[in-house]
Amino acid sequence: MVLIKVNEVPTTKEGLKERTRRAWRINPSRLYGQDTVISVYRGQILEVYKILGYGADAISKGRIAFELEEIESDLRGKTIVTKTSNPCTIVETLEFK
């Protein structure tokens, strides 16, 4: 699962999806086998997306952009503990508060 930490919450669902979708610095080889992205703000899971695809970001050189689809998940609204300051990382398990 890919964890994306956003530093502000957009006012619309589409705004959140767009903020979560693009301009992340991560090695594409680390994304192999990952099928879900969670968007997190201050430990709270705002949204859960299915990864439809990913590739080089068209605007920000050296960054990755995702193609995402919102999915139903019981993770939405939960508070998690993360030990990384990296805004885009792979997580194997989630620890909830």
NORKA-V697130 format. One line per field, one symbol per residue. psi: psi as a letter, one per 30 degrees, with the letter a starting at -180 (. if undefined). burial: b if it has 24 or more other C-alpha atoms within 12 Angstrom, else e. A space follows every 50 residues. Layout:
psi: ???
burial: ???
This chain:
psi: kkkkjkfljlfleeeeeeeeelhkjkkffffkfkfkkkkkjhfkjelkkk jfllakkfejkglkklklkklkkffkflklkkgkfkfjlkkelkkk.
burial: bbbbbbeeeeeeeeebbbbbbbbbbbebeebeebbbbbbbbebbbbbbbb bebbbeeeeeeeebbbbbbbeeeebeeeebebeeeebbbbbeeeeee
